[in-house]
Amino acid sequence: MPVVRDPEDKKERILTSALRLFTEKGFEGTPIPDLAKDAGIGAGTIYRYYKNKEELVNELYRFWKNKLRETLAENYPEKAKSKDLFVHLWKALATFYHRYPEAFEFLELHYHSPYLDQASKKATSETMEFICTFLEQARAKGDIKSDLGSMELVSLCYGSFVGMIKMAKGGYIQLSAETLHASGLTLWKALAK
């Protein structure tokens, strides 16, 4: 959804514009008339698809959160060693960011928003549970030394990745494939026994 694939599909144009504007201006800073203008449609057309802006942002959020989970699961080598699984998940985060940078930023800006409904919160939980399952399996094998709970470990790992993205966007570091790989290995060493 980063680019309109079918310019005749009005719903897709709405979603593409919403992603861009909700990321650039925020949810509150994007009135429906601005969204309609950006999508090249009348404001009333949006209400044919969505009863309000909250319904729109939730559909968009769930779409991208599920796409993130799909990217994490893509070619997941279930039988691999814990270290290799961790590297896979770290690279998958980078893959998602590189494929969909605007969507990554959108998810970061909106994951804690009060207008997210239960279905959107569930999509977040399911994504985190995917990572927690890996961490719990690695702990059961004796490959992780931390006494922190799985969700706390997820927050440390994911937060580290987000921090690197922010530093790169600010021009403080170069986010090369080598840097990402080395940082993932460094983080794994901090967790591993």
C-alpha positions in Angstrom: 0.0 0.0 0.0 2.9 2.5 -0.2 1.9 3.4 -3.7 -1.6 3.3 -5.2 -1.6 0.2 -7.4 -5.0 0.9 -8.9 -5.8 4.6 -9.2 -9.4 3.8 -10.0 -9.8 2.0 -6.7 -11.1 4.8 -4.4 -10.7 2.8 -1.2 -7.1 2.0 -2.0 -6.5 5.7 -2.7 -8.1 6.6 0.7 -5.8 4.1 2.5 -2.7 5.3 0.6 -3.4 8.9 1.4 -4.3 8.1 5.0 -1.0 6.3 5.5 0.9 9.3 4.2 -1.1 12.0 6.0 -1.5 10.1 9.3 2.3 9.6 9.3 3.2 13.2 8.2 0.6 15.2 10.1 -0.8 12.7 12.7 -4.3 11.5 13.2 -5.6 14.6 14.8 -3.8 16.8 12.3 -5.5 15.2 9.3 -9.1 16.3 8.8 -11.3 14.3 6.5 -11.4 17.1 3.8 -7.6 17.1 3.6 -7.6 13.4 3.3 -10.2 13.4 0.6 -8.3 16.1 -1.4 -5.1 14.1 -1.2 -6.9 11.0 -2.4 -8.5 13.0 -5.2 -12.1 12.2 -4.1 -14.9 14.0 -2.4 -15.1 13.9 1.4 -18.5 12.1 1.2 -16.8 9.2 -0.6 -14.7 8.4 2.5 -17.9 8.0 4.4 -19.1 5.3 2.0 -16.2 3.2 3.2 -15.8 4.3 6.8 -18.3 5.7 9.3 -15.5 7.9 10.8 -11.8 8.6 10.9 -11.3 6.2 13.8 -12.6 3.3 11.8 -10.3 4.2 8.9 -7.1 4.5 11.1 -7.9 1.2 12.8 -8.3 -0.6 9.4 -5.0 0.9 8.3 -3.3 0.0 11.5 -4.4 -3.6 11.5 -3.4 -4.0 7.8 0.1 -2.9 8.6 0.5 -4.6 11.9 -0.6 -7.9 10.2 1.8 -7.2 7.4 4.6 -6.8 10.0 3.7 -10.2 11.6 3.6 -11.8 8.1 7.1 -10.4 7.4 8.4 -11.8 10.7 7.0 -15.2 9.9 8.1 -15.2 6.2 10.6 -18.1 5.7 10.8 -18.5 9.5 13.3 -21.4 10.0 11.5 -23.1 12.9 14.1 -25.9 13.3 17.1 -23.5 13.4 19.2 -22.7 16.4 17.9 -19.9 18.7 20.7 -17.5 17.6 19.7 -18.0 13.9 16.0 -17.5 14.7 16.9 -14.3 16.5 18.9 -13.1 13.5 16.0 -14.0 11.2 13.6 -11.9 13.3 16.0 -9.0 13.4 16.5 -9.1 9.7 12.8 -9.4 9.1 12.3 -6.2 11.1 14.8 -4.5 8.8 13.1 -6.0 5.7 9.8 -4.6 6.8 11.3 -1.2 7.5 13.1 -1.1 4.1 10.0 -2.3 2.2 7.6 -0.1 4.0 9.3 2.8 5.8 6.2 5.0 5.9 4.1 2.1 7.4 6.8 1.4 10.0 6.7 5.0 11.1 2.9 5.0 11.0 2.8 2.0 13.4 5.3 3.6 15.7 3.3 6.8 15.9 0.0 5.1 16.5 0.6 1.9 18.5 -0.3 3.6 21.9 -3.1 5.8 20.6 -6.4 5.9 22.5 -8.4 5.6 19.3 -7.2 2.1 18.6 -10.0 -0.4 19.0 -9.8 -3.9 20.5 -9.2 -5.6 17.1 -6.1 -3.3 16.5 -4.8 -4.0 20.0 -5.3 -7.7 19.3 -3.2 -7.4 16.1 -0.4 -5.8 18.2 -0.7 -8.6 20.8 -0.5 -11.3 18.1 2.6 -9.7 16.6 4.3 -9.5 20.0 3.2 -13.1 20.8 5.0 -14.3 17.8 8.2 -12.9 19.1 7.4 -14.0 22.7 7.0 -17.5 21.5 10.5 -17.5 20.0 11.9 -16.1 23.3 10.1 -18.6 25.4 11.3 -21.5 23.3 14.9 -20.1 23.4 14.6 -19.8 27.2 13.2 -23.4 27.5 16.3 -24.6 25.5 18.5 -22.7 27.9 19.7 -20.3 25.3 18.6 -17.1 27.0 20.1 -16.0 30.3 17.8 -13.1 31.3 15.2 -13.4 34.0 13.1 -10.8 32.4 9.7 -11.8 31.1 9.2 -12.4 27.4 7.3 -9.2 26.9 10.0 -7.2 28.6 12.6 -8.8 26.4 10.5 -8.0 23.3 10.4 -4.4 24.4 14.2 -4.3 24.7 14.8 -5.9 21.4 12.2 -4.0 19.4 13.1 -0.8 21.2 16.7 -1.3 20.2 15.7 -1.6 16.6 13.4 1.4 16.7 16.2 3.4 18.4 18.6 2.5 15.5 16.0 3.7 13.0 15.6 7.0 14.8 19.3 7.5 15.0 19.7 6.8 11.3 16.8 9.1 10.4 18.5 11.8 12.4 21.7 11.3 10.5 23.7 10.0 13.5 24.5 6.6 12.2 24.5 4.8 8.8 22.0 2.0 8.7 23.9 -0.4 6.4 23.2 -4.1 6.2 26.5 -4.7 8.0 25.5 -2.4 10.9 22.1 -4.0 11.2 23.6 -7.5 11.2 26.3 -6.6 13.8 23.8 -4.9 16.0 21.5 -7.9 15.9 24.4 -10.2 16.9 25.4 -7.8 19.7 21.9 -7.8 21.1 21.8 -11.6 20.9 25.0 -11.8 22.9 23.4 -9.7 25.6 20.5 -12.2 25.8 22.3 -15.5 25.2 23.9 -17.8 27.8 
